[in-house]
Amino acid sequence: MVDTMALLRAFIRTARMVKNTSRLAAGLPADDEVLLDAPDERLAPALVAAARGEYDIAAKLLAATREAAEWENRDRYAHGLAVFARTRDGWLQTWQSESPHDPDALLVKAELAVRRWWESPARAELLREVGPLIGAAAEGDPRDPVPWRIALDHARGTNAGHTEFEQLWTEAVRRSPHHYGCHVAALKYLSAAWYGSHRECFDFAERAAQDALPGSLVQALPVRAAFAYLTEGGRAVIPRERLDEAADLAIAVSAAYAPADPWPAEVRNLLTYVLIRLERWQDALDQLRLIGPYATSFPWDRVSDDPLGQFLELRDGVRLEVASIIPLHPRSERGGRARSGDH
């Protein structure tokens, strides 16, 4: 026998989606306006010059971050330059040959070396050979925490034990107690997929968030722990309440930044993924509006070989889900149904 109520619910859901989906596109850029891993206005010229085989702009950019102790930007820019150098490294080779002791060139060289061997089946063995490069980068400027973030990633890839890792962590936080990249590297090491557990991961993330500076992305670290739990599985059961609290904290951090700001873009993309998994559709749509055109490979490359396509597909899916729960006939402020004559 046909379930009349089920059919009615399905019909109402479809009608809501048809009526509401188009207007929910407000505040979202068109698909062809969304960019994947777009560089900011400081990094973009350095990448353009590197594509021409020139390193001067990249050298000036990293030198400026070092001189001003802009460690967060320095980490981000070194990462972006190393990713570019994986496919086009002639400019970096020229830089290294002309300035072999330049701390900024050494930093990009160390980051590139770790990334280059990370996917190899012989990762641990090959990464051990990279150790001296990281040491040289660390000696380039003793104040700089970024080589120590690279060292933390390196330790994870070389199967370093907890004692060695804690020594590196001590050196990192001595230079910059609230450095976001170092905290992310530590969180990965402590995850269930590597050398810890989901509980260790959450405990570390929540303590770090409590100690973080106001507005720091470190406050959003628990949402990374939530992502690890939702994607890696395992025997530990993390209460739903703890996942929601992690998402709520990340929402508050996101709200501290302007819409379409490239700096928190990865955190906002990650938060959106977690909100989708938690079926918090309206919150996810709010974050998609804040993301604007700045899609990031992570976390979408963890679930698809086409991260941009996955982002756009899920963006449409979130709109459909929100549309399906908006009433067909919203009530007016006076409590009755809105009529055609109401304004």
C-alpha positions in Angstrom: 0.0 0.0 0.0 1.3 3.4 -0.9 2.5 5.5 2.1 0.4 8.6 1.5 2.1 10.7 4.2 5.6 9.8 2.8 4.5 10.8 -0.7 3.1 14.0 0.7 6.3 14.8 2.6 8.4 14.1 -0.5 6.1 16.4 -2.6 6.3 19.2 -0.1 10.1 18.9 0.1 10.4 19.0 -3.7 8.1 22.0 -3.9 10.1 23.9 -1.3 13.4 23.2 -3.2 11.9 24.4 -6.4 10.6 27.6 -4.9 13.5 28.5 -2.6 16.7 27.3 -4.2 17.2 30.1 -6.7 16.9 32.9 -4.2 19.4 31.1 -1.9 22.1 31.8 -4.5 22.2 35.4 -3.2 25.6 36.2 -1.9 27.3 33.2 -3.7 29.6 33.9 -6.6 28.9 32.1 -9.9 30.6 28.8 -10.5 33.0 30.3 -13.0 34.0 33.0 -10.5 35.2 30.5 -7.8 38.9 29.9 -7.7 40.9 27.0 -6.2 43.8 28.0 -3.9 43.9 31.5 -5.3 47.0 33.4 -4.0 46.5 36.7 -2.2 47.6 40.1 -3.6 51.1 39.7 -2.1 51.9 36.2 -3.3 50.3 36.5 -6.7 53.1 38.8 -8.2 55.8 36.5 -6.9 54.2 33.5 -8.6 53.8 35.4 -11.8 57.5 36.4 -11.8 58.5 32.8 -10.9 56.6 31.6 -14.0 58.9 33.8 -16.0 61.9 32.3 -14.2 62.5 35.3 -11.9 62.9 34.9 -8.2 63.5 38.6 -7.1 59.9 39.2 -6.1 59.6 36.0 -4.1 62.9 36.8 -2.4 61.7 40.3 -1.4 58.4 38.9 -0.2 59.9 36.3 2.1 62.6 38.7 3.3 59.8 41.2 4.3 57.9 38.6 6.3 61.1 37.5 8.1 62.2 41.1 8.9 58.7 42.0 10.2 58.3 38.6 12.0 55.1 37.9 10.0 55.5 34.2 10.7 52.0 33.2 9.7 52.3 34.9 6.3 55.8 33.6 5.9 54.6 30.0 6.4 51.8 30.5 4.0 53.9 32.1 1.3 56.7 29.5 1.6 54.1 26.8 1.2 52.6 28.5 -1.9 56.1 29.0 -3.5 57.1 25.4 -2.8 53.9 24.0 -4.3 54.6 26.1 -7.4 58.2 24.9 -7.5 57.1 21.2 -7.6 56.3 21.7 -11.3 58.4 24.7 -12.2 61.6 25.1 -10.1 64.0 26.8 -12.4 63.6 30.1 -10.6 64.3 28.4 -7.3 67.5 26.7 -8.6 68.8 30.0 -9.9 68.0 31.7 -6.6 69.8 28.9 -4.7 72.9 29.0 -7.0 73.2 32.8 -6.7 72.4 33.0 -3.0 73.2 29.6 -1.4 73.0 30.9 2.2 69.8 33.0 1.8 67.5 31.9 4.6 64.5 32.5 2.5 65.7 30.3 -0.4 66.7 27.7 2.2 63.2 27.7 3.6 61.5 27.2 0.3 64.0 24.5 -0.6 63.3 22.6 2.6 59.6 22.8 2.2 59.8 21.7 -1.4 62.0 18.7 -0.4 59.5 17.5 2.2 56.6 17.8 -0.2 58.4 16.2 -3.1 59.0 13.0 -1.3 55.9 12.8 0.8 53.9 10.6 -1.6 56.8 8.2 -2.3 56.5 4.6 -1.1 60.0 5.1 0.3 58.9 8.3 2.1 60.5 7.7 5.4 63.9 6.8 3.9 63.9 9.6 1.4 62.7 12.2 4.0 65.6 11.3 6.3 68.0 12.6 3.7 66.1 16.0 3.9 67.0 16.6 7.5 70.1 18.7 6.8 68.1 21.0 4.5 65.6 21.7 7.3 68.5 22.2 9.8 70.1 24.8 7.4 66.8 26.6 7.1 66.4 26.7 10.9 69.9 28.2 11.2 69.1 30.8 8.6 67.2 32.8 11.2 67.0 31.4 14.7 63.8 33.4 15.4 61.8 31.7 12.6 59.3 29.1 13.7 58.5 28.0 10.1 61.5 25.6 9.7 60.3 24.0 12.9 56.9 23.5 11.4 58.6 21.8 8.5 60.6 19.7 11.0 57.3 18.7 12.7 55.9 17.5 9.3 59.2 15.8 8.6 59.1 14.0 11.9 55.7 12.6 11.2 56.8 11.4 7.8 60.0 9.7 9.2 58.1 7.9 11.9 59.7 9.8 14.7 58.8 8.8 18.2 56.9 11.0 20.7 60.1 12.0 22.5 61.7 13.4 19.4 58.5 15.0 18.3 58.1 16.7 21.7 61.6 18.1 21.5 60.8 19.7 18.1 57.5 21.0 19.4 59.3 22.7 22.3 61.6 24.4 19.9 58.7 25.5 17.7 56.6 27.1 20.4 59.6 28.7 22.0 59.9 30.8 18.9 56.2 31.4 18.4 53.8 30.0 21.1 50.6 30.5 19.0 51.9 29.7 15.5 49.0 28.2 13.6 51.1 26.0 11.2 53.0 24.4 14.0 49.8 23.6 15.9 48.3 22.0 12.7 51.5 19.9 12.3 51.2 18.7 15.9 47.5 17.9 15.6 48.3 15.7 12.5 51.0 13.9 14.4 48.5 13.2 17.3 45.7 12.1 15.1 44.4 8.5 15.0 45.7 8.2 11.4 49.3 8.7 12.6 50.7 8.3 16.1 47.9 9.3 18.5 44.1 8.9 18.9 41.0 10.8 18.4 40.8 11.7 22.1 44.4 12.9 22.1 43.7 14.9 19.0 40.7 16.6 20.5 42.3 17.2 23.9 45.3 18.9 22.3 43.1 21.0 20.0 40.8 22.2 22.7 43.6 23.1 25.1 45.4 25.0 22.3 42.1 26.8 21.4 41.6 27.9 25.0 45.2 29.3 25.2 45.0 31.0 21.7 45.1 34.7 21.1 41.7 36.4 20.3 40.9 36.0 16.6 43.7 33.5 16.0 43.0 30.6 13.7 44.4 28.3 16.4 41.0 28.8 18.1 39.5 26.8 15.2 41.9 23.9 15.8 39.1 21.6 17.3 37.2 21.7 14.0 40.3 20.0 12.5 40.1 17.4 15.1 36.4 16.9 14.2 37.3 16.6 10.5 39.9 13.9 11.4 37.3 12.0 13.4 34.6 12.2 10.7 37.0 11.1 7.9 39.4 8.6 9.5 37.0 6.5 11.5 38.3 4.4 14.4 37.0 2.8 17.5 36.8 5.9 19.7 33.4 7.5 19.9 33.4 11.3 20.2 30.1 12.7 21.5 28.1 14.7 19.0 28.1 17.6 21.5 31.9 17.8 21.2 31.7 17.9 17.4 29.1 20.7 17.6 31.1 22.7 20.1 34.2 22.5 17.7 32.0 23.7 14.8 30.5 26.5 16.9 34.0 27.7 18.0 35.2 27.7 14.4 32.0 29.7 13.3 33.0 32.3 15.9 36.5 32.5 14.6 35.2 32.8 11.0 33.0 35.7 12.0 36.0 37.7 13.1 37.2 37.9 9.5 35.8 39.8 6.6 33.8 37.9 3.9 35.9 36.6 1.0 39.1 37.0 3.0 41.7 34.6 1.6 43.5 34.2 4.9 40.8 32.1 6.8 39.6 30.5 3.5 41.0 27.0 4.3 39.5 27.1 7.8 36.1 28.1 6.3 36.3 25.4 3.7 37.1 22.8 6.4 34.4 24.1 8.7 31.9 23.9 5.8 32.8 20.2 5.3 32.3 19.5 9.0 28.9 21.3 9.1 27.7 19.3 6.0 28.7 16.1 7.8 26.7 17.3 10.8 23.8 18.2 8.6 23.8 21.8 9.8 22.7 23.1 6.5 22.0 26.7 7.2 25.3 27.1 9.0 27.1 25.5 6.1 25.4 28.0 3.7 26.4 30.9 5.9 30.1 29.7 5.6 29.8 29.3 1.8 28.8 32.9 1.6 31.7 33.9 3.7 34.1 31.8 1.6 33.0 33.7 -1.5 35.3 32.8 -4.4 38.1 31.2 -2.3 37.7 27.4 -2.5 40.7 25.5 -1.2 42.0 22.1 -2.2 41.9 20.9 1.5 39.5 19.4 2.6 37.8 18.6 -0.7 40.8 16.7 -2.2 40.4 14.2 0.7 37.1 13.1 -0.8 37.5 13.8 -4.5 40.1 13.9 -7.3 38.4 17.1 -8.4 38.3 19.4 -5.3 36.9 22.4 -7.1 34.1 20.3 -8.7 33.4 18.7 -5.3 33.2 22.1 -3.7 30.7 23.4 -6.3 28.6 20.2 -6.2 28.3 20.3 -2.4 27.6 24.1 -2.5 24.6 23.3 -4.7 23.6 20.4 -2.4 23.6 22.7 0.6 21.3 25.2 -1.1 18.9 22.4 -1.9 18.9 21.1 1.7 18.3 24.6 3.1 15.6 25.2 0.5 13.8 22.0 1.4 13.3 23.2 5.0 12.0 26.7 4.3 8.2 26.8 4.6 6.3 27.1 1.4 4.1 29.8 3.0 6.1 31.9 5.5 4.0 33.4 8.2 3.8 37.2 8.4 5.0 39.1 11.5 1.4 39.2 12.8 1.3 35.4 13.0 -0.9 34.7 10.1 0.0 33.5 6.6 1.5 36.1 4.3 -1.0 37.4 1.8 -0.5 38.9 -1.6 -1.3 42.3 -0.2 1.3 42.1 2.6 4.5 44.0 2.3 
